[in-house]
Amino acid sequence: MAAGIKRKQVSESTKIANGSKVKKVKVAEQKSAKKDEYPKKSKSKPKPVVEEDASMESDTSEVENGFSGFSAKEDDSDGFVESEDEEDAGRRAEAVKKVKTEKQVMKPQQEAFNSSSSREAHAKQKALSKERKAAKPNADEIARSKKLWERLRLKSHVDLEERKKLVTELFDIVTGRVKDFVFKHDSVRVIQCALKYANKEQKKMIAEELKGEYRALAESRYAKFLIAKLLVTGDVGVQEMIVSEFYGHVRRLINHPEAAWIMDDTYRSVATPEQKAIMLREWYGPEFAIFKSKSGAKVTSDLSTILDESPEKRQPILNYLNQLINQLVQKKMTGFTMLHDAMLQYFLACKPGSTEASEFLDHLKPEATKDKEGEPPPEIDLLRNLAFTESGSRLVCLAFAHSNAKDRKNLLRAYRENMEALVFDRNAHRVLLAALSVIDDTKLSSTSIFGELIPSKSNDADAINEKIFQLVTHLDARTVLLYPFAADAKWLFSDPKSPTIALLNEVHAIRATTSKKNAETRLQELAKSISPSLLGAIAARAADFATSSFGCQFMSEVLFDAEGDKKAALGAVAHLAAGDPSVETHISNSAAGCRMLKGLVLSGRYDPKQKKVIPVEPSLGFAEMLWGSIQDHVMEWATGPGSFVVVGLVEAQGFEKRNEVVAVLEKRKKKLESAAGKAGESEKKEKKTKKGQNKEEESKGKKRKGDQDEDAVKGNAGARILLKLIT
């Protein structure tokens, strides 16, 4: 073919005579090179698409068209066309392979270029950051102190001598610049580190430099932790310096998202009673923040006393206090001890049954446990936090006492998910005691409280017994578990003057006008609901309960007043007395264990007012069980620490085998007399000699300390009582 001949375009839809396909090419109307700024729509009909001649040159690539070179015109030779197609396919494959290879070569180069440019940009940003920091005041000092801090924080890698040098250098830098360091998020940590390793004088120096800035520090997101450290590690002077700067700003600080926690921690853990009173008084109105009390005058935060002195200020003070309380509750900042103290003061200042008291209690009573979004409403959150402080728990107990049956149900339902946390807490367990003492629906109270603490639906008996054991051996939790049996007995509480006893007495006085059910009936119904679980625990783990005085008291009270079959539990307790009493771990060597056994033998409690044992009905019949366990070692019991248990067997009413016990004791009376303390001749001579030595002092009316004890007959008191009983 001559040069200049145009390549033929092959189309799938057009066939030539020999069977090969050629492509039809449609040429559209060419657009004008110059367009009008506002082109008008053409009304003329579009030109028809014209099929070009097969010899027209294509502007597509050879690879895209699937062949290369010039296309042949119609040819009668089939073999020539096939050989040409094979050549085109090979060339096409080579072209595709070449393109892929070029892409693979370019990809790592492009990535390397991007990485290099990113690294350079990061380096520039870092350099700019360094320049900005270097332009700030004390930039070099802060940079060096941060290096020292990084070294000091590694405790295990820095020896004592090196640490001393680092601390000395650090204080050389920060002295005089503490205020410049504490308001920056990074350098404030340097001051905290310096405070950690500082001595008393250095701590005082830091506190003095920060004087006048403590309110601003408390509001800082990072510097507030420095105040907390100063309050904990500083002396009384430092604490007084910090607390005094909060005066006049209590309302502002308690509402601040950062300062509120520092304010409350200071009030709860550091402040003295006088400082607490000064801060709490600021909740009663702005005048208490502006005008200070006279020097030397006793400061009180008792709102009732303040209102009695100034009755004309009653309504403004109560409105101001109520407004501040509502602000914190709506913000869900309900965990503050200061808030709980203020709420209690408000309620105590209201007259019982008044509109003010009723409206205040209505704010505590939740209508539902969850809101529309599935979150607990503010009232639920408030009630749960109130229970864990002294003032808050008292307020909740009074709310239970003053409420009606429906409101008590809603109050108790708010705590249903937190029963275990409540029962083990020093303050919160009082809420459960108040609920048990005032709610008339004992099925509700037993299910809500004991049903959560002792899950009776569980099939794992060991888990239930372990849970009961944990409750019984805990100082506060045991009071809730034993309340149906011992009520408000003084021995149930760790301190006879415990505030819990006073609070229960206050609740019981209110209960007389707000509850309908008899107190004794309520206790009996509560005891009946948990008796099966407790008796089962004693039968299974009596030996574990007997290891502590709390466990022995628990077994005594439950066996006296529980309802149901007690044989298995009594048998397990009687089995504890079997064996040789001379073994150190034997129950006869436990004072609490012996008191328990004697009480069960006598089948009643000792009443100190009547000075006699008040038996329970029906009788336990424990004496027969115990005699079967100790009859082989009865003399060891009678002459040992457990002698009063044998005294109980002899004194027990209705004990059929009493004569057997007396017969054994009479048979070995000499051993009993020896244990009772009958002195021998050698002991008498020693006493006469001592009397002769002290004769001169006795004539003057003087006695040495302990002489009376030496003259007294020593021995086993229980054995002496047994001798009187059998003669």
Phi, psi and omega in degrees: 000144180281155179297146179095353176288133183282148180285144182276136180265128182267136179236147179289337186267350183247127182249141174266176188295326183274008176099347178281152184260146174235151184266133175277134181245125178256130183252121179275166180292131181290141179279153180289141181293324179252124179256145176290153180296322176233084185292142178265152179287135182274131179270350181288152181288143179296147180288143180291149179285128185256133177278120183282167178292150182297340182270006182289142184285135179267145176260015172264160184283166181290323181294319180294325180279352176084013176199175179220163179083191180270140178276141182278152174284177183304130184227146181276349185269115178289321182296325179295320180293319181297317180295324179293322178296321179296319178296319180297319179297319179295315179298320180297317178298321179295320180296316178298317180298321181295318179297316179299318180298317180298320178296318179296325179288323184283332185300306179298328178295318179295318178297318178298321179295315179297317180298317180296318180292322178294321180295319179293320179295319179296321179295323178293317178298319179296319180295319178296321178297318178297321180295319179295317179295322181293336181280345182281158179296145178057032182296316182293320180295318180295318180297317180292320180294326178293326175295318178295320179297318179300326179282319184291330183289347178270090186296315188284350184250003182234122180280174188296315182295317179295322180296320179299318179295319180295319180294319179299315178296322180296319180288331174298327181281314189276340181299124182087352182235017186300318180297328179288339183269326194284342182264011175248139188295332182266317183285340178295333178291333176295318179293322177298321178293318178297321179294328181296319183259009183279153172271184186299317181292320180293321177297319179294324178297316179297317180296321180293321180293331181270002182301132182094353183243006188291327177294317178294324178294322180296331180274353180279143184294327184252325184288344180299331179289332176293320177297318179300320180291322178293321180295324183281317186265344182281164179276186183298323180296319179294317180297318178297321179298318182287312184297322183296333179283348176275344180299136180087352182233019186296315181299317180296315184290322183289342176265352183279135184296332181263317186283341186300318183290322176295319179300313183288322177298320177297315180297318186281320193253334191246319189296143174283167178305322179292318178295322176299318181296319180296317181289321181290330179298333180291347175285346186268356178150160182296332181296330179285340176274331184272311184264123180270156178287159181296144180295134181091342180281145180287129181265130179234144175252008178290110186294325179299319178295318180297319180289329176293325179285327181227074183296336180291342181265006187302306185293314177301320181293314181295322178294316180297315180294317180296322179295316180294321177298315181296325178300313182290323180294317180293331176279358183061032174261066191255009182264009186274132176298323179297321177297317181294321177297319180294321179295320178295320179296322178297313183293319180292334179282342179276145177284135181303132180084357180283168179297321180299314181294319181295317179294323179294317179294329178297330178291337181273338188272115180279143176271336179213158180275343179216148177271191183296331181273004179085003179264149177294138179293166182303327181295321179295314180298320179295314181299318181294322179285326180300325187296338189261010173238161184295311180292319181295319179295324177295320179297317180293320178299318178293326176295319175299317184293322185273347186277166174270182186298318182293316181293324177297322178297316180293322177297316181292325180296332179295336183258005189298327181275356185236023185299318183293320177295324181292315189291333181266002182264146184296325181260320189291334181295341177294328178298318179292322177297318179295320179297318179294330185273345184241336183285124182283329180281089184292335176294319178295311183293319180292322179290318183288324184263295183290330178295330177276325181284321181235088183292099183290340180282348181288141180272352182272097183294325180296321179294320179296316180295323178294320179296318178296320179299318178296319179294319184292323185270004178263139187300319183264321184295328183294333180295325179288317183292325183265359182301318179297340183258322185248353180051234183256039178298141184295327181293343181287339183252150186295328183235125178302334178261027182299139176296341178295320179296315179297321180293319178295322176297321177295318179294319180295326178294321178288324182302330182300335181254350184243348179243150184258329187283146177294141184297318180294320178297320179299315181295319180297319180292323177293318180297322180296325184291330183250000182302314182302318181294318183289319177296322177295322179293321178295317180298326184273327188225042179299322181296323179290319179295327184288351181282350181226157178293325177299319180293322179293318176298319179300313181295321179298309184295319181293318181292333177288314193246353181292153178251137181128187181283117184256002188299314182297318180292316178296321178296321178295321178291318179297326180294337179296333183278351181290154177103183184280119181293345181286346177291135187299323183274005180291149184295338179293341179268006178254123180297317180294322179295320179292322176297320179297313182296319179296318179297320179291325178295316179283349176059044178181173180259149178275128179259112183293334179288315180273348179056045176201167181275131177261107184288153177267158179239131356282166181296147183283330184068032183281335184300318180297319179296317183292321181299323178295335181271332188247000187296333178285341182231033186296326180289326175295323175293317185292332182254005182247196181297337181265026185296330181288342174293319177292323175302318178298322178297320181288326184272346186297134178276136179082007179280112188289334184259026180299320182298325178297318180296315181296322180296318179295320181292321179293325181296327181243047184295324182298318178296325179291320179295321179298317180289334182290342174107027178285115188287144176273179183295320182296322180292325179294319180297319180297321180292321178295321179297316180295322178295323179293322179292329183259011186296319182296318180290325180293327180293334178272001179082018180248145176225143175286154179295125178100353181295324182292324179291325180291325180287332182292151180284127179264152178153190182274116183295323179295323179294322179295321178294323179296322178297322179291325184286330184266353180264000000 
